[in-house]
Amino acid sequence: MDLAFRPAHRIAADIRSGALGCQEVLAHFIQRVEQHNPRINAVIVRDFERARARAALLDNQADKSAPLFGVPMTVKESFDVAGLPSTRGHLAAKDHRARISSLAILRLEAAGAVIFGKTNVPVDLADWQSYNPVYGTTNNPWDLTRTPGGSSGGSAAALAAGLTGLELGTDIGGSIRVPAHYCGVFGHKPSWGLCPNFGDPATSRTAMNDIAVLGPLARSATDLRLVLDAVAQPDPADTAMRTELPSPRFTGLRDLRVAVWSHQPGQPAEHETTRQIEALADHLEREGARVSRTARPEFDPLAAYRLYLTLLNAAWSGSASDAVIARERAIAAGLADNVMTADAIMVRGVDMTHRTWLGLNERRHVIRRAWNAFFWDWDVLLCPVIASSAMPHRQDGETWERRIVIEGADIAYNDQLFWPGITGGFHIPATIAPIGRTQAGLPIGVQIAGPMHGDRGTIAMAGLLEAAGYAFAAPPGWG
């Protein structure tokens, strides 16, 4: 396989065997960025010289046992890397330089990775587009007229185009999962609280934000597991406790119990996505898995979705400016009671009391228990990632002002939050694996959900699919 598209674990193995050198591999990816990045604008911060110096040191290191030894990688722009900007797309922060690196970055480097740049994001990490006034627009390598997703859009685009060996993103509303789906790569949204991300206090929150997580994007399921192993431990500044995730409860497709939730009434989704997931269910049945298309957790999906939206806006509000909060108050004041778009539900919670939030959190934990009870009977749940394949670029106003048509239904842009939210809002893990393409040639991924802290199981399921042929494929024209 071309080095540009080789999984990270194979790159590390080739370096350990002496078949490749750290400097040689890094030079290959730097050359790829210089040649191909102008077409997609994914790698927007370069740190080539420090990376070259680190690669040279690693080449002279006797112990090459680290799991990601010598793997060149980029990370989402919002992560703090000492000496590099963390703007989150804001012009006012373009001259900022982080004083220290995020804990996750330090752990990746301890695992042997060579970080050589950062990838693009939307402003405030709050869109399924990836454009901002600091770095411009990132294109999807499958179709340059389309978005790679967001907010980890640059991450997924760089991986799909073969510009980096591995990536690290974040997710609160699908920000790892949607780009992975749009760009045909693997992604993992960990269980909430599993991976701490303390960074530079000048730019990063010290407290862990509700719902938000950090996790890997990669070209193989094995790579997802290696990154999770590297970063999924508590912050030692907070506790001496260690985390030991349970092993998958299955070893192959024949002993797999899988529930399939391919569509939901009232939530528009492209027929091609539904058909691909149903076709996958058929394949699993033929391979001997126990499959149910009707099993569901015991809660009202619409009520759970609306609860997620309210909690999502509360989570976002902690870092929102006074001007943003004032704008939301004004929007909420002008809403009719019968308006139930995702945006309307979110802004109505702008000034909730702490007592109100505690009540919502109690309801969330009731649903979280329902999810975990469901997973006593089923190993994983397969469902869509989001309503559609990669959208055309959308930069027309704010996200709440946009509309999108899906299978003839005209809906608010943010009403696509159902599938990201029904799992993400309740803290459970979800892994994305590529399973096919649309008639137009765009990637389609599947969301593999599991019980709280069942991360190894959802990643293992992605690995079984990969072994069965549902694997990463490079987009045409990027060889």
Residue pairs with C-beta under 8 A, 6 or more apart in sequence:
1 10
2 162
2 474
2 479
3 11
3 20
3 25
3 28
4 28
4 29
4 32
4 162
4 163
4 474
4 478
4 479
5 162
5 219
5 472
5 474
6 14
6 165
6 219
7 218
7 219
7 220
7 222
7 223
7 472
8 68
8 71
8 73
8 165
8 166
8 218
8 219
8 220
8 223
8 226
9 67
9 220
9 222
9 223
9 226
11 20
11 25
11 70
11 71
11 165
12 66
12 67
12 68
12 69
12 70
12 71
12 112
14 20
14 25
15 21
15 22
15 25
15 64
15 69
15 70
15 71
16 64
16 65
16 69
20 70
21 59
21 70
22 55
22 56
22 58
22 59
22 69
22 70
22 114
23 52
23 55
23 56
23 59
25 55
25 70
25 71
25 72
25 165
26 51
26 52
26 55
26 70
26 72
26 114
26 116
29 72
29 116
29 163
29 164
29 165
30 48
30 51
30 72
30 116
32 161
32 162
32 163
33 43
33 46
33 117
33 163
33 164
36 161
36 162
36 163
36 478
37 43
37 158
37 163
39 139
39 141
39 144
39 161
40 138
40 139
40 140
40 141
40 144
40 148
40 157
40 158
40 161
41 120
41 135
41 136
41 137
41 138
41 139
41 154
42 119
42 120
42 138
42 148
42 153
42 154
42 155
42 157
42 158
42 161
42 163
43 74
43 117
43 118
43 119
43 120
43 154
43 158
43 163
43 164
44 77
44 117
44 118
44 119
44 120
44 134
44 135
44 136
44 138
44 154
45 77
45 84
45 85
45 117
45 118
46 116
46 117
47 81
47 83
47 84
47 115
47 116
47 117
47 118
48 116
48 117
50 83
50 116
51 72
51 114
51 115
51 116
51 117
54 114
55 70
55 72
55 114
58 64
58 69
58 70
58 112
58 114
59 70
64 70
64 112
66 110
66 111
66 112
67 111
67 112
67 226
67 229
67 230
68 108
68 111
68 112
68 113
68 166
68 226
68 227
68 230
69 112
70 112
70 114
71 112
71 113
71 114
71 165
71 166
72 113
72 114
72 116
72 164
72 165
73 108
73 113
73 114
73 115
73 116
73 164
73 165
73 166
73 167
73 168
74 115
74 116
74 117
74 118
74 119
74 154
74 155
74 158
74 163
74 164
74 167
75 81
75 105
75 108
75 115
75 118
75 119
75 155
75 167
75 168
76 118
76 119
76 121
76 151
76 152
76 154
76 155
76 167
76 168
76 169
76 170
77 85
77 86
77 87
77 88
77 89
77 118
77 119
77 120
77 121
77 135
77 154
78 86
78 88
78 121
78 125
78 151
78 170
79 86
79 101
79 102
79 104
79 105
79 118
79 168
79 197
79 199
79 214
80 86
80 98
80 100
80 101
80 102
80 105
80 199
80 200
80 203
80 204
81 98
81 101
81 102
81 105
81 115
81 118
82 98
82 99
82 100
82 101
83 97
83 98
84 97
84 98
84 118
85 93
85 94
85 95
85 96
85 97
85 98
85 118
86 93
86 96
86 98
86 199
86 200
86 203
86 204
87 93
87 94
87 96
87 132
87 134
88 121
88 123
88 124
88 125
88 203
89 121
89 122
89 123
89 124
89 125
89 132
89 133
89 134
89 135
90 123
90 124
90 132
90 134
91 133
91 134
93 134
93 203
94 134
96 202
96 203
98 199
98 200
98 202
98 203
99 200
99 202
100 199
100 200
101 109
101 199
102 197
102 198
102 199
102 200
102 204
103 196
103 197
103 198
103 199
103 235
104 168
104 195
104 196
104 197
104 214
104 231
105 115
105 168
105 199
107 230
107 231
107 233
108 115
108 168
108 227
108 230
108 231
109 115
110 230
111 226
111 227
111 229
111 230
113 166
116 164
117 164
118 154
119 138
119 152
119 153
119 154
119 155
119 157
119 158
119 164
119 167
120 130
120 131
120 132
120 135
120 136
120 138
120 153
120 154
120 157
121 130
121 132
121 150
121 151
121 152
121 153
121 154
122 129
122 130
122 131
122 132
122 150
122 151
122 153
123 132
123 133
124 319
125 150
125 151
125 170
125 172
125 175
126 151
126 173
126 316
126 399
127 150
127 151
127 399
128 147
128 149
128 150
128 151
128 153
128 174
128 178
128 182
128 386
128 391
128 416
129 137
129 147
129 150
129 153
129 391
129 393
129 394
129 395
130 137
130 138
130 147
130 148
130 149
130 150
130 151
130 153
130 154
130 157
130 179
131 137
131 138
131 393
131 395
137 393
137 395
138 147
138 148
138 153
138 154
138 157
139 145
139 146
139 147
139 148
139 157
139 393
140 146
140 147
140 148
140 149
140 157
140 160
140 182
140 183
140 390
141 148
141 157
141 160
141 161
141 183
141 475
141 478
142 160
142 183
142 184
142 390
142 441
142 442
142 443
142 475
143 390
143 440
143 441
143 442
145 392
145 393
146 182
146 390
146 391
146 392
146 393
146 442
147 153
147 182
147 390
147 391
147 392
147 393
147 394
148 154
148 156
148 157
148 160
148 179
148 182
148 183
148 390
149 156
149 174
149 175
149 178
149 179
149 180
149 181
149 182
149 183
149 390
150 175
150 178
150 179
151 169
151 170
151 175
151 179
152 167
152 169
152 170
152 171
152 175
152 176
152 179
152 187
152 217
153 179
153 182
155 167
155 168
155 169
155 176
155 179
155 217
156 167
156 169
156 179
156 180
156 182
156 183
156 185
156 187
156 217
157 179
157 183
158 164
158 167
159 166
159 167
159 183
159 185
159 217
159 218
159 219
160 183
160 184
160 185
160 474
160 475
160 478
161 475
161 478
162 474
162 478
166 216
166 217
166 218
166 223
166 227
167 216
167 217
167 218
168 214
168 215
168 216
168 217
168 227
168 231
169 175
169 176
169 179
169 187
169 214
169 215
169 216
169 217
170 176
170 197
170 212
170 213
170 214
170 215
171 177
171 189
171 212
171 213
171 214
171 215
171 424
172 209
172 211
172 212
172 213
172 312
172 315
172 316
172 424
173 312
173 417
173 420
173 421
173 424
174 385
174 386
174 417
174 419
174 420
174 424
176 187
176 188
176 189
176 213
176 215
176 217
176 432
177 187
177 189
177 385
177 386
177 420
177 424
177 430
177 432
177 445
177 447
178 385
178 386
178 420
179 185
179 187
179 217
180 186
180 187
180 217
180 385
180 432
180 434
180 445
181 187
181 385
181 386
181 389
181 432
181 434
181 443
181 444
181 445
181 447
182 389
182 390
182 442
182 443
183 390
183 443
184 434
184 437
184 443
184 445
184 472
184 473
184 475
185 217
185 218
185 219
185 432
185 434
185 472
186 217
186 218
186 219
186 220
186 221
186 223
186 224
186 431
186 432
186 433
186 434
186 462
186 466
186 472
187 215
187 216
187 217
187 218
187 224
187 431
187 432
187 445
188 215
188 216
188 217
188 224
188 227
188 228
188 429
188 430
188 431
188 432
188 455
188 458
188 459
188 462
189 213
189 215
189 423
189 424
189 429
189 430
189 431
189 432
190 213
190 214
190 215
190 228
190 232
190 429
190 455
191 213
191 427
191 428
191 429
191 452
191 453
191 454
191 455
192 210
192 211
192 212
192 213
192 427
193 208
193 427
194 213
194 232
194 243
194 245
194 429
194 453
194 455
195 213
195 214
195 215
195 228
195 231
195 232
196 208
196 234
196 235
196 238
197 204
197 208
197 214
198 204
198 206
198 235
198 237
205 318
205 319
209 315
209 318
209 319
210 311
210 314
210 315
211 308
211 311
211 312
211 315
211 424
211 425
211 427
212 315
214 231
215 224
215 227
215 228
216 223
216 224
216 227
216 228
218 224
218 227
219 472
220 466
220 471
220 472
221 431
221 433
221 459
221 460
221 462
221 463
221 465
221 466
222 463
224 431
224 459
224 462
225 456
225 459
225 463
228 455
228 456
228 459
232 243
232 245
232 455
233 242
233 243
234 241
234 242
234 243
245 453
245 454
245 455
245 456
246 453
246 454
246 456
246 457
247 456
248 379
248 456
248 457
248 460
248 461
249 379
249 457
250 256
250 257
250 379
250 457
250 460
250 461
252 464
253 284
253 287
253 288
253 289
253 464
253 468
254 287
254 288
254 289
256 284
256 289
256 290
256 379
256 380
256 461
256 464
257 289
257 290
257 377
257 378
257 379
257 380
258 281
258 284
258 289
258 290
258 291
258 292
258 378
258 379
258 380
258 381
258 382
258 461
259 291
259 292
259 293
259 295
259 296
259 374
259 378
259 380
259 381
259 382
260 277
260 278
260 280
260 281
260 291
260 292
260 293
260 381
260 382
260 383
261 296
261 381
261 382
261 383
262 274
262 277
262 278
262 281
262 293
262 382
262 383
262 384
263 269
263 274
263 384
264 301
264 418
266 302
267 387
267 418
267 419
268 387
268 406
268 407
268 409
268 411
269 384
269 387
269 388
269 406
269 407
269 419
270 387
270 388
270 389
270 406
270 407
270 438
271 407
272 389
272 438
272 439
272 444
273 384
273 387
273 388
273 389
273 444
274 384
276 435
276 436
276 444
276 446
277 382
277 383
277 384
277 435
277 446
278 293
279 436
280 382
280 435
280 446
280 465
280 470
281 291
281 293
281 382
283 468
284 291
285 291
287 468
292 378
295 374
295 377
295 378
296 374
297 367
297 370
297 371
297 373
297 374
298 370
298 373
298 374
299 366
299 367
299 370
301 418
301 422
304 367
304 422
304 425
304 426
305 417
305 418
305 421
305 422
305 425
306 340
306 345
307 360
307 363
307 364
307 367
307 425
308 417
308 421
308 422
308 424
308 425
308 426
309 342
309 345
309 346
309 417
309 421
310 345
310 346
310 348
310 349
310 352
310 360
311 357
311 360
311 361
311 364
311 425
312 346
312 417
312 421
312 425
313 328
313 346
313 347
313 349
313 350
314 349
314 352
314 357
314 360
317 325
317 350
320 328
325 350
328 347
328 350
329 350
329 351
331 343
331 347
331 400
332 347
332 348
332 350
335 344
335 347
335 348
341 412
341 414
341 415
342 412
342 414
342 415
342 417
343 399
343 400
343 412
343 414
346 414
349 356
352 360
364 425
364 426
367 426
368 426
368 427
368 428
368 452
371 426
371 428
371 451
371 452
372 428
372 451
372 452
374 381
375 381
375 450
375 451
375 454
379 450
379 457
379 461
380 448
380 449
380 450
380 457
380 458
380 461
381 448
381 449
381 450
382 446
382 447
382 448
382 449
383 419
383 422
383 423
383 446
383 447
383 449
384 419
384 446
384 447
385 419
385 420
385 432
385 445
385 446
385 447
386 416
386 419
386 420
387 406
387 416
387 418
387 419
388 404
388 406
388 416
389 438
389 440
389 442
389 443
389 444
390 442
390 443
391 404
394 402
394 404
394 413
396 402
399 413
399 414
400 412
400 413
400 414
402 412
402 413
403 410
403 411
403 412
403 413
404 410
404 411
404 412
404 413
404 416
405 411
406 416
419 447
423 430
423 447
423 449
424 430
427 452
428 449
428 450
428 451
428 452
428 454
429 449
429 450
429 452
429 453
429 454
429 455
429 458
430 447
430 448
430 449
430 450
430 458
431 447
431 448
431 450
431 455
431 458
431 459
431 461
431 462
432 445
432 446
432 447
432 448
432 462
433 445
433 446
433 448
433 461
433 462
433 465
433 466
433 470
434 443
434 444
434 445
434 470
434 471
434 472
434 473
435 444
435 445
435 446
435 465
435 470
436 443
436 444
436 470
437 443
437 444
438 444
441 476
446 465
448 458
448 461
448 462
449 458
450 457
450 458
450 461
451 457
466 472
